[in-house]
Amino acid sequence: MPTSNTERPGLISIETSPLPEDYRAHTGYQRLALFGQYFDLTVLKPSSRSICETLLGNARVVDFRGFERLSRTLNVGLFYFWALFVLRRYRHTGAAVCTTTGWPALVGILAARLYGLRWVYSIWDDPFLDAHYNRQLGKHLKAWVYWLRGRLTARFHRCANVVILNMHPEALAGIDIQPPVLIQATNGHDCETPVPELSREEEPRRTVHVLYVGVVSAPRGCDLLVRAVSGLRRECLDIVLDLVGPLCEQFAAAVRSTLGGDAGWCRLHGPAAHPDCLGYIEAADVCVFPFPDTGELRYIYPIKVLEYMALGRPIVASRLVGVAELVTEDYDAACFEAGNVADCEAVLRRVITDVDFARRLGRNAQETAPKYRWQDINQRIAAELAEVLTGTGVTAACSREIAQQRTGT
């Protein structure tokens, strides 16, 4: 249960991600809203004060508005220096500062070392993910900058007092961190409304819609997916591939060049708001998660897979360590060897042509999905973190044991 006002430990959260219009569905802000029940919460953010207060209730939102003439990149850079200056006020208060990976982590490191604040390090993605992504896109300067950021973080992240890990625990070995206290959880979803199962056996044969939602690029496996669907279409299967999400122009140009005049079946929709993404998922016949098996992607818990499950869609997914923690193969998802076009094509063919198998996958996925609701996951994280920061009986060893026992529950 949330602590009383007099018992609440101080927590300062560094938030820099843009606040979307559908911010109530934004994972980070949902967690902050729960943190406001357990902590004396202060949020440092370069964003609109009124919207944050609408979501975060009685949390103090200290706003850095920046300079209109400067780019967002420069303003965010100035924000980090400003945040470090603000954190100086909390020296000797026993407060903790909470950051994600990337540039905010460097602020957390400095706050811990300069001001003696406790640092809560929330890890959602591999610290080198941005470097890996930009390197594969050929953006070598950006890749080098992000690699350097990752190395700086890796050099000093041992000073984290608490790690909240929303990745598979094997990821810790790869980023070389053994925190005193580990709070472990999967990612989650907020799809509460069940979707009635469609009576597909009564429908005439029609076009099959295969869907991918996420960053649309080759490093995310979209090239493999295009080739697999193209192979199935050569077998005279009537398939349309919908790719929804931020679009890499290099990938789009490659698709148009490769497919030429036959590119109509591969539809590049571009970014979509979260409710619209859910609409695409509802309308799809098969949803695909084609990520390759790289060190930066192997251990993530994909939120889109959980949303596919919650909306009862048949799922075809790469066989990755993180994905395997969320799904049971051939029960609520069909899996293929990551990076293997022929295997992806074979699994897609089975799901598309075996209607009973596809329906069973979707039904079982929807039955599995409730244990991954964000509200429940974040409630547990907030409660455990409050116990750790107030010293009410959760030791480091006990915290690890609790995290291991509750993984996937």
C-alpha positions as a Markdown table, in Angstrom:
| # | Residue | x | y | z |
|---|---|---|---|---|
| 1 | Met | 0.0 | 0.0 | 0.0 |
| 2 | Pro | 1.2 | 3.6 | -0.6 |
| 3 | Thr | 3.0 | 5.1 | 2.4 |
| 4 | Ser | 1.6 | 8.1 | 4.3 |
| 5 | Asn | 2.8 | 11.6 | 3.6 |
| 6 | Thr | 5.2 | 11.6 | 6.5 |
| 7 | Glu | 6.9 | 8.4 | 5.5 |
| 8 | Arg | 7.3 | 9.0 | 1.8 |
| 9 | Pro | 10.9 | 9.1 | 0.7 |
| 10 | Gly | 12.0 | 11.7 | -1.8 |
| 11 | Leu | 12.3 | 10.7 | -5.4 |
| 12 | Ile | 13.4 | 13.0 | -8.3 |
| 13 | Ser | 12.7 | 11.6 | -11.8 |
| 14 | Ile | 14.5 | 12.9 | -14.9 |
| 15 | Glu | 12.2 | 12.7 | -17.9 |
| 16 | Thr | 13.1 | 13.8 | -21.4 |
| 17 | Ser | 11.0 | 11.8 | -23.8 |
| 18 | Pro | 8.4 | 13.9 | -25.7 |
| 19 | Leu | 5.0 | 13.7 | -24.2 |
| 20 | Pro | 2.6 | 12.2 | -26.8 |
| 21 | Glu | -1.0 | 13.4 | -27.1 |
| 22 | Asp | -2.2 | 10.0 | -25.9 |
| 23 | Tyr | 0.1 | 10.4 | -22.8 |
| 24 | Arg | -2.1 | 8.3 | -20.6 |
| 25 | Ala | -1.0 | 5.3 | -22.6 |
| 26 | His | 2.7 | 6.3 | -22.2 |
| 27 | Thr | 4.5 | 3.6 | -20.1 |
| 28 | Gly | 6.9 | 5.9 | -18.3 |
| 29 | Tyr | 4.2 | 8.4 | -17.3 |
| 30 | Gln | 2.0 | 5.6 | -16.0 |
| 31 | Arg | 4.8 | 4.4 | -13.8 |
| 32 | Leu | 5.4 | 8.0 | -12.6 |
| 33 | Ala | 1.7 | 8.3 | -11.7 |
| 34 | Leu | 2.1 | 5.3 | -9.4 |
| 35 | Phe | 5.4 | 6.6 | -8.0 |
| 36 | Gly | 3.4 | 9.7 | -6.9 |
| 37 | Gln | 1.4 | 7.5 | -4.6 |
| 38 | Tyr | 4.5 | 6.1 | -2.8 |
| 39 | Phe | 7.1 | 8.9 | -2.9 |
| 40 | Asp | 7.4 | 12.6 | -2.4 |
| 41 | Leu | 7.9 | 12.9 | -6.2 |
| 42 | Thr | 9.5 | 15.6 | -8.2 |
| 43 | Val | 9.7 | 15.4 | -12.0 |
| 44 | Leu | 12.3 | 17.4 | -13.9 |
| 45 | Lys | 11.3 | 17.7 | -17.5 |
| 46 | Pro | 11.5 | 20.0 | -20.5 |
| 47 | Ser | 7.8 | 19.9 | -21.3 |
| 48 | Ser | 4.4 | 21.4 | -20.7 |
| 49 | Arg | 3.7 | 21.8 | -17.0 |
| 50 | Ser | -0.1 | 21.6 | -17.2 |
| 51 | Ile | -0.2 | 18.2 | -19.1 |
| 52 | Cys | 2.3 | 16.6 | -16.7 |
| 53 | Glu | 0.3 | 17.8 | -13.7 |
| 54 | Thr | -2.9 | 16.4 | -15.2 |
| 55 | Leu | -1.4 | 13.0 | -15.2 |
| 56 | Leu | 0.9 | 13.1 | -12.1 |
| 57 | Gly | -1.5 | 14.7 | -9.7 |
| 58 | Asn | 0.3 | 16.2 | -6.7 |
| 59 | Ala | 3.8 | 15.6 | -8.0 |
| 60 | Arg | 6.0 | 18.7 | -8.3 |
| 61 | Val | 6.8 | 19.2 | -11.9 |
| 62 | Val | 9.8 | 21.5 | -12.3 |
| 63 | Asp | 9.8 | 22.7 | -15.9 |
| 64 | Phe | 12.7 | 23.6 | -18.1 |
| 65 | Arg | 11.3 | 25.6 | -21.0 |
| 66 | Gly | 14.5 | 26.1 | -22.9 |
| 67 | Phe | 15.0 | 28.7 | -25.7 |
| 68 | Glu | 12.7 | 29.0 | -28.7 |
| 69 | Arg | 15.6 | 29.9 | -31.1 |
| 70 | Leu | 17.5 | 26.7 | -30.3 |
| 71 | Ser | 16.8 | 23.2 | -31.6 |
| 72 | Arg | 15.3 | 20.6 | -29.4 |
| 73 | Thr | 18.6 | 18.7 | -29.3 |
| 74 | Leu | 20.4 | 21.8 | -27.9 |
| 75 | Asn | 17.6 | 22.5 | -25.5 |
| 76 | Val | 17.7 | 18.9 | -24.2 |
| 77 | Gly | 21.5 | 19.2 | -23.7 |
| 78 | Leu | 20.9 | 22.4 | -21.7 |
| 79 | Phe | 18.2 | 20.6 | -19.7 |
| 80 | Tyr | 20.7 | 18.0 | -18.5 |
| 81 | Phe | 23.0 | 20.7 | -17.1 |
| 82 | Trp | 20.0 | 22.5 | -15.5 |
| 83 | Ala | 18.8 | 19.2 | -14.0 |
| 84 | Leu | 22.2 | 18.6 | -12.4 |
| 85 | Phe | 22.1 | 22.1 | -10.9 |
| 86 | Val | 18.6 | 21.5 | -9.5 |
| 87 | Leu | 19.6 | 18.2 | -8.0 |
| 88 | Arg | 22.2 | 20.1 | -5.9 |
| 89 | Arg | 19.4 | 21.3 | -3.7 |
| 90 | Tyr | 18.7 | 17.7 | -2.6 |
| 91 | Arg | 22.1 | 17.0 | -1.1 |
| 92 | His | 22.0 | 15.4 | 2.4 |
| 93 | Thr | 18.2 | 14.9 | 2.1 |
| 94 | Gly | 18.3 | 11.1 | 1.6 |
| 95 | Ala | 16.4 | 11.5 | -1.7 |
| 96 | Ala | 16.9 | 9.3 | -4.7 |
| 97 | Val | 17.2 | 10.3 | -8.3 |
| 98 | Cys | 15.5 | 8.0 | -10.9 |
| 99 | Thr | 16.7 | 7.9 | -14.6 |
| 100 | Thr | 16.5 | 5.6 | -17.6 |
| 101 | Thr | 19.5 | 4.6 | -19.7 |
| 102 | Gly | 21.3 | 7.0 | -22.1 |
| 103 | Trp | 22.0 | 10.7 | -21.3 |
| 104 | Pro | 19.7 | 10.7 | -18.2 |
| 105 | Ala | 21.9 | 7.9 | -16.8 |
| 106 | Leu | 24.9 | 10.2 | -16.9 |
| 107 | Val | 23.0 | 12.8 | -14.8 |
| 108 | Gly | 22.2 | 10.0 | -12.3 |
| 109 | Ile | 25.8 | 9.0 | -12.1 |
| 110 | Leu | 27.0 | 12.6 | -11.5 |
| 111 | Ala | 24.2 | 13.2 | -8.9 |
| 112 | Ala | 25.3 | 10.0 | -7.1 |
| 113 | Arg | 29.0 | 10.9 | -7.1 |
| 114 | Leu | 28.8 | 14.6 | -6.6 |
| 115 | Tyr | 25.8 | 15.0 | -4.3 |
| 116 | Gly | 25.6 | 11.6 | -2.6 |
| 117 | Leu | 22.1 | 11.0 | -3.8 |
| 118 | Arg | 20.9 | 7.4 | -4.2 |
| 119 | Trp | 20.5 | 6.5 | -7.9 |
| 120 | Val | 17.6 | 4.3 | -9.2 |
| 121 | Tyr | 18.6 | 3.1 | -12.7 |
| 122 | Ser | 15.6 | 2.0 | -14.8 |
| 123 | Ile | 16.8 | -0.2 | -17.7 |
| 124 | Trp | 14.3 | -0.8 | -20.6 |
| 125 | Asp | 16.7 | -1.2 | -23.5 |
| 126 | Asp | 20.4 | -2.1 | -24.0 |
| 127 | Pro | 22.6 | 0.9 | -23.4 |
| 128 | Phe | 24.2 | 0.4 | -26.7 |
| 129 | Leu | 21.0 | 0.0 | -28.7 |
| 130 | Asp | 21.2 | 3.5 | -30.3 |
| 131 | Ala | 24.8 | 2.9 | -31.3 |
| 132 | His | 23.9 | -0.5 | -32.9 |
| 133 | Tyr | 20.9 | 1.0 | -34.7 |
| 134 | Asn | 22.7 | 4.0 | -36.2 |
| 135 | Arg | 25.7 | 1.9 | -37.2 |
| 136 | Gln | 23.5 | -0.4 | -39.2 |
| 137 | Leu | 21.9 | 2.6 | -40.9 |
| 138 | Gly | 25.3 | 3.9 | -41.9 |
| 139 | Lys | 25.1 | 6.9 | -39.6 |
| 140 | His | 28.6 | 6.5 | -38.3 |
| 141 | Leu | 29.0 | 9.8 | -36.4 |
| 142 | Lys | 25.8 | 9.2 | -34.5 |
| 143 | Ala | 26.8 | 5.6 | -33.8 |
| 144 | Trp | 30.2 | 6.7 | -32.4 |
| 145 | Val | 28.5 | 9.3 | -30.2 |
| 146 | Tyr | 26.0 | 6.8 | -28.8 |
| 147 | Trp | 28.8 | 4.2 | -28.4 |
| 148 | Leu | 30.8 | 6.7 | -26.4 |
| 149 | Arg | 27.8 | 7.5 | -24.2 |
| 150 | Gly | 27.3 | 3.7 | -23.6 |
| 151 | Arg | 30.9 | 3.3 | -22.6 |
| 152 | Leu | 30.8 | 6.2 | -20.2 |
| 153 | Thr | 27.6 | 4.8 | -18.6 |
| 154 | Ala | 29.1 | 1.3 | -18.4 |
| 155 | Arg | 32.2 | 2.7 | -16.7 |
| 156 | Phe | 30.3 | 4.3 | -13.9 |
| 157 | His | 26.9 | 2.6 | -13.7 |
| 158 | Arg | 28.1 | 0.4 | -10.8 |
| 159 | Cys | 27.2 | 3.3 | -8.5 |
| 160 | Ala | 23.5 | 2.5 | -9.1 |
| 161 | Asn | 21.9 | 1.7 | -5.7 |
| 162 | Val | 18.8 | 0.1 | -7.3 |
| 163 | Val | 18.3 | -1.3 | -10.8 |
| 164 | Ile | 14.7 | -1.7 | -12.2 |
| 165 | Leu | 15.2 | -4.2 | -15.0 |
| 166 | Asn | 12.5 | -4.6 | -17.7 |
| 167 | Met | 14.7 | -7.0 | -19.7 |
| 168 | His | 15.7 | -10.6 | -19.3 |
| 169 | Pro | 18.1 | -11.0 | -16.4 |
| 170 | Glu | 20.8 | -12.4 | -18.7 |
| 171 | Ala | 21.1 | -8.8 | -20.1 |
| 172 | Leu | 22.9 | -7.8 | -16.9 |
| 173 | Ala | 26.0 | -9.9 | -17.8 |
| 174 | Gly | 26.2 | -8.1 | -21.2 |
| 175 | Ile | 26.2 | -4.7 | -19.7 |
| 176 | Asp | 28.4 | -5.7 | -16.8 |
| 177 | Ile | 26.4 | -4.6 | -13.8 |
| 178 | Gln | 25.6 | -6.3 | -10.5 |
| 179 | Pro | 23.4 | -3.9 | -8.6 |
| 180 | Pro | 23.0 | -4.1 | -4.8 |
| 181 | Val | 19.3 | -4.2 | -5.3 |
| 182 | Leu | 17.5 | -5.6 | -8.4 |
| 183 | Ile | 13.8 | -5.1 | -9.0 |
| 184 | Gln | 12.9 | -7.3 | -12.0 |
| 185 | Ala | 9.8 | -7.2 | -14.2 |
| 186 | Thr | 8.6 | -7.8 | -17.7 |
| 187 | Asn | 7.2 | -5.0 | -19.9 |
| 188 | Gly | 3.4 | -4.8 | -20.1 |
| 189 | His | 0.4 | -3.6 | -22.0 |
| 190 | Asp | -2.8 | -1.6 | -21.4 |
| 191 | Cys | -5.2 | -3.3 | -23.8 |
| 192 | Glu | -8.1 | -3.9 | -21.4 |
| 193 | Thr | -11.0 | -4.4 | -23.8 |
| 194 | Pro | -11.2 | -8.0 | -25.2 |
| 195 | Val | -11.8 | -8.3 | -28.9 |
| 196 | Pro | -14.4 | -10.9 | -29.9 |
| 197 | Glu | -13.1 | -13.8 | -31.9 |
| 198 | Leu | -14.0 | -13.5 | -35.6 |
| 199 | Ser | -15.9 | -16.3 | -37.3 |
| 200 | Arg | -13.5 | -16.7 | -40.1 |
| 201 | Glu | -14.8 | -20.0 | -41.3 |
| 202 | Glu | -18.0 | -18.3 | -42.4 |
| 203 | Glu | -16.2 | -15.7 | -44.5 |
| 204 | Pro | -15.3 | -16.2 | -48.2 |
| 205 | Arg | -11.6 | -16.5 | -49.0 |
| 206 | Arg | -10.1 | -13.1 | -48.8 |
| 207 | Thr | -6.8 | -11.2 | -48.6 |
| 208 | Val | -4.7 | -12.0 | -45.6 |
| 209 | His | -3.4 | -9.0 | -43.7 |
| 210 | Val | 0.1 | -9.5 | -42.1 |
| 211 | Leu | 1.1 | -6.7 | -39.8 |
| 212 | Tyr | 4.3 | -5.4 | -38.2 |
| 213 | Val | 4.2 | -2.4 | -35.8 |
| 214 | Gly | 7.5 | -0.7 | -34.8 |
| 215 | Val | 10.5 | 1.0 | -36.3 |
| 216 | Val | 10.3 | 0.1 | -40.0 |
| 217 | Ser | 13.9 | -0.7 | -41.0 |
| 218 | Ala | 16.2 | -3.5 | -41.9 |
| 219 | Pro | 17.9 | -3.6 | -38.5 |
| 220 | Arg | 14.5 | -4.4 | -37.0 |
| 221 | Gly | 14.1 | -7.4 | -39.4 |
| 222 | Cys | 11.6 | -5.8 | -41.8 |
| 223 | Asp | 13.7 | -6.8 | -44.8 |
| 224 | Leu | 13.4 | -10.4 | -43.7 |
| 225 | Leu | 9.7 | -10.0 | -43.4 |
| 226 | Val | 9.3 | -8.5 | -46.8 |
| 227 | Arg | 11.2 | -11.3 | -48.4 |
| 228 | Ala | 9.2 | -14.0 | -46.5 |
| 229 | Val | 5.9 | -12.5 | -47.6 |
| 230 | Ser | 7.2 | -12.0 | -51.1 |
| 231 | Gly | 8.0 | -15.8 | -51.2 |
| 232 | Leu | 4.5 | -16.7 | -50.0 |
| 233 | Arg | 2.9 | -14.4 | -52.7 |
| 234 | Arg | 4.9 | -16.3 | -55.3 |
| 235 | Glu | 2.9 | -19.4 | -54.1 |
| 236 | Cys | -0.3 | -17.5 | -55.1 |
| 237 | Leu | -1.3 | -16.7 | -51.6 |
| 238 | Asp | -3.1 | -13.3 | -51.5 |
| 239 | Ile | -1.3 | -11.4 | -48.8 |
| 240 | Val | -0.9 | -7.8 | -48.0 |
| 241 | Leu | 1.9 | -6.7 | -45.6 |
| 242 | Asp | 1.3 | -3.6 | -43.5 |
| 243 | Leu | 4.3 | -1.9 | -41.9 |
| 244 | Val | 3.3 | 0.7 | -39.3 |
| 245 | Gly | 5.8 | 2.9 | -37.5 |
| 246 | Pro | 8.6 | 5.4 | -37.9 |
| 247 | Leu | 10.0 | 4.8 | -41.4 |
| 248 | Cys | 13.7 | 4.5 | -42.4 |
| 249 | Glu | 13.9 | 6.1 | -45.8 |
| 250 | Gln | 16.8 | 3.9 | -46.9 |
| 251 | Phe | 14.6 | 0.9 | -46.2 |
| 252 | Ala | 11.6 | 2.4 | -48.0 |
| 253 | Ala | 13.8 | 3.2 | -51.1 |
| 254 | Ala | 15.2 | -0.4 | -51.1 |
| 255 | Val | 11.7 | -1.9 | -51.0 |
| 256 | Arg | 10.4 | 0.3 | -53.8 |
| 257 | Ser | 13.6 | -0.5 | -55.9 |
| 258 | Thr | 13.3 | -4.3 | -55.3 |
| 259 | Leu | 9.6 | -4.7 | -55.8 |
| 260 | Gly | 9.2 | -2.1 | -58.5 |
| 261 | Gly | 5.7 | -2.0 | -59.9 |
| 262 | Asp | 4.6 | -4.9 | -57.7 |
| 263 | Ala | 5.1 | -2.9 | -54.5 |
| 264 | Gly | 1.4 | -2.3 | -53.8 |
| 265 | Trp | 1.1 | -5.3 | -51.5 |
| 266 | Cys | 3.8 | -3.9 | -49.2 |
| 267 | Arg | 2.2 | -0.8 | -47.6 |
| 268 | Leu | 4.4 | 1.6 | -45.6 |
| 269 | His | 2.1 | 3.5 | -43.3 |
| 270 | Gly | 4.5 | 5.6 | -41.4 |
| 271 | Pro | 4.1 | 6.6 | -37.7 |
| 272 | Ala | 0.7 | 6.2 | -36.1 |
| 273 | Ala | -0.7 | 7.3 | -32.7 |
| 274 | His | -1.1 | 4.5 | -30.2 |
| 275 | Pro | -4.9 | 4.1 | -30.5 |
| 276 | Asp | -4.4 | 3.9 | -34.3 |
| 277 | Cys | -1.7 | 1.2 | -33.8 |
| 278 | Leu | -4.2 | -0.8 | -31.8 |
| 279 | Gly | -6.7 | -0.4 | -34.6 |
| 280 | Tyr | -4.2 | -1.8 | -37.1 |
| 281 | Ile | -3.6 | -4.8 | -34.7 |
| 282 | Glu | -7.3 | -5.5 | -34.4 |
| 283 | Ala | -7.8 | -5.5 | -38.1 |
| 284 | Ala | -4.8 | -7.8 | -38.8 |
| 285 | Asp | -5.0 | -11.5 | -39.5 |
| 286 | Val | -1.4 | -12.2 | -38.4 |
| 287 | Cys | 1.0 | -10.0 | -36.4 |
| 288 | Val | 4.7 | -10.4 | -36.7 |
| 289 | Phe | 7.7 | -9.6 | -34.5 |
| 290 | Pro | 10.8 | -10.2 | -36.8 |
| 291 | Phe | 13.7 | -8.8 | -34.7 |
| 292 | Pro | 17.1 | -10.3 | -35.4 |
| 293 | Asp | 19.2 | -12.0 | -32.7 |
| 294 | Thr | 21.7 | -9.3 | -31.8 |
| 295 | Gly | 23.1 | -8.5 | -28.4 |
| 296 | Glu | 21.2 | -5.3 | -28.2 |
| 297 | Leu | 17.8 | -6.9 | -29.0 |
| 298 | Arg | 18.1 | -10.4 | -27.7 |
| 299 | Tyr | 16.9 | -9.7 | -24.1 |
| 300 | Ile | 14.2 | -7.1 | -24.5 |
| 301 | Tyr | 10.5 | -7.8 | -23.6 |
| 302 | Pro | 8.7 | -6.4 | -26.6 |
| 303 | Ile | 5.6 | -4.4 | -25.7 |
| 304 | Lys | 4.2 | -4.9 | -29.2 |
| 305 | Val | 4.2 | -8.7 | -28.7 |
| 306 | Leu | 2.2 | -8.2 | -25.5 |
| 307 | Glu | -0.3 | -5.9 | -27.3 |
| 308 | Tyr | -0.7 | -8.5 | -30.1 |
| 309 | Met | -1.5 | -11.0 | -27.4 |
| 310 | Ala | -3.9 | -8.8 | -25.6 |
| 311 | Leu | -5.9 | -8.2 | -28.8 |
| 312 | Gly | -6.0 | -11.9 | -29.6 |
| 313 | Arg | -4.0 | -11.9 | -32.8 |
| 314 | Pro | -2.1 | -14.9 | -34.0 |
| 315 | Ile | 1.6 | -14.1 | -33.5 |
| 316 | Val | 4.7 | -15.0 | -35.5 |
| 317 | Ala | 7.8 | -14.0 | -33.7 |
| 318 | Ser | 11.6 | -14.4 | -33.8 |
| 319 | Arg | 12.9 | -17.0 | -31.3 |
| 320 | Leu | 14.7 | -14.6 | -28.9 |
| 321 | Val | 15.6 | -15.0 | -25.2 |
| 322 | Gly | 13.3 | -12.2 | -24.1 |
| 323 | Val | 10.4 | -13.2 | -26.4 |
| 324 | Ala | 10.6 | -16.8 | -25.0 |
| 325 | Glu | 9.9 | -15.5 | -21.5 |
| 326 | Leu | 6.6 | -14.0 | -22.7 |
| 327 | Val | 5.2 | -16.6 | -25.0 |
| 328 | Thr | 4.9 | -20.4 | -25.2 |
| 329 | Glu | 5.8 | -21.7 | -28.6 |
| 330 | Asp | 2.9 | -23.2 | -30.6 |
| 331 | Tyr | 0.6 | -22.4 | -27.7 |
| 332 | Asp | 0.2 | -18.6 | -27.9 |
| 333 | Ala | 2.7 | -17.8 | -30.6 |
| 334 | Ala | 4.5 | -19.4 | -33.5 |
| 335 | Cys | 8.2 | -18.8 | -33.5 |
| 336 | Phe | 10.9 | -19.0 | -36.2 |
| 337 | Glu | 14.7 | -18.9 | -36.1 |
| 338 | Ala | 15.8 | -15.2 | -35.9 |
| 339 | Gly | 17.3 | -14.0 | -39.2 |
| 340 | Asn | 16.1 | -17.1 | -41.2 |
| 341 | Val | 13.9 | -16.1 | -44.1 |
| 342 | Ala | 13.0 | -19.6 | -45.1 |
| 343 | Asp | 11.9 | -20.5 | -41.5 |
| 344 | Cys | 9.9 | -17.3 | -41.2 |
| 345 | Glu | 8.2 | -18.0 | -44.5 |
| 346 | Ala | 7.4 | -21.6 | -43.4 |
| 347 | Val | 5.9 | -20.5 | -40.0 |
| 348 | Leu | 3.9 | -17.7 | -41.7 |
| 349 | Arg | 2.6 | -20.2 | -44.2 |
| 350 | Arg | 1.4 | -22.5 | -41.4 |
| 351 | Val | -0.4 | -19.8 | -39.6 |
| 352 | Ile | -2.0 | -18.4 | -42.7 |
| 353 | Thr | -3.2 | -21.7 | -44.1 |
| 354 | Asp | -4.1 | -23.5 | -40.9 |
| 355 | Val | -7.1 | -21.6 | -39.7 |
| 356 | Asp | -7.7 | -23.7 | -36.6 |
| 357 | Phe | -4.1 | -23.3 | -35.5 |
| 358 | Ala | -4.2 | -19.5 | -36.0 |
| 359 | Arg | -7.4 | -19.2 | -34.1 |
| 360 | Arg | -6.0 | -21.3 | -31.2 |
| 361 | Leu | -2.9 | -19.1 | -31.0 |
| 362 | Gly | -5.0 | -16.0 | -30.8 |
| 363 | Arg | -7.3 | -17.3 | -28.2 |
| 364 | Asn | -4.5 | -18.6 | -26.0 |
| 365 | Ala | -2.6 | -15.4 | -26.4 |
| 366 | Gln | -5.5 | -13.4 | -25.2 |
| 367 | Glu | -5.9 | -15.7 | -22.2 |
| 368 | Thr | -2.2 | -15.2 | -21.3 |
| 369 | Ala | -2.1 | -11.4 | -21.7 |
| 370 | Pro | -3.8 | -10.3 | -18.4 |
| 371 | Lys | -0.8 | -11.2 | -16.4 |
| 372 | Tyr | 1.2 | -8.6 | -18.3 |
| 373 | Arg | -1.0 | -5.6 | -17.5 |
| 374 | Trp | 1.1 | -2.4 | -16.8 |
| 375 | Gln | -1.0 | -1.4 | -13.9 |
| 376 | Asp | -0.1 | -4.6 | -12.0 |
| 377 | Ile | 3.6 | -4.6 | -13.0 |
| 378 | Asn | 4.1 | -0.9 | -12.1 |
| 379 | Gln | 2.2 | -1.3 | -8.9 |
| 380 | Arg | 4.6 | -4.0 | -7.8 |
| 381 | Ile | 7.7 | -2.1 | -8.9 |
| 382 | Ala | 6.6 | 1.1 | -7.0 |
| 383 | Ala | 5.8 | -0.9 | -3.8 |
| 384 | Glu | 9.2 | -2.8 | -3.9 |
| 385 | Leu | 11.1 | 0.4 | -4.6 |
| 386 | Ala | 9.3 | 2.1 | -1.7 |
| 387 | Glu | 10.3 | -0.7 | 0.6 |
| 388 | Val | 13.9 | -0.5 | -0.5 |
| 389 | Leu | 14.2 | 3.3 | -0.2 |
| 390 | Thr | 12.5 | 3.4 | 3.2 |
| 391 | Gly | 14.5 | 0.4 | 4.5 |
| 392 | Thr | 11.3 | -1.5 | 5.6 |
| 393 | Gly | 12.7 | -5.0 | 5.5 |
| 394 | Val | 13.7 | -5.6 | 1.8 |
| 395 | Thr | 17.4 | -6.4 | 1.7 |
| 396 | Ala | 19.4 | -6.6 | -1.4 |
| 397 | Ala | 19.4 | -10.4 | -1.4 |
| 398 | Cys | 15.7 | -10.6 | -0.6 |
| 399 | Ser | 15.0 | -8.1 | -3.4 |
| 400 | Arg | 16.8 | -10.3 | -5.9 |
| 401 | Glu | 14.9 | -13.4 | -4.7 |
| 402 | Ile | 11.6 | -11.6 | -4.9 |
| 403 | Ala | 12.4 | -10.5 | -8.5 |
| 404 | Gln | 13.4 | -14.0 | -9.6 |
| 405 | Gln | 10.2 | -15.5 | -8.1 |
| 406 | Arg | 7.9 | -13.0 | -9.6 |
| 407 | Thr | 9.3 | -12.9 | -13.1 |
| 408 | Gly | 6.5 | -13.6 | -15.5 |
| 409 | Thr | 3.9 | -13.9 | -12.7 |
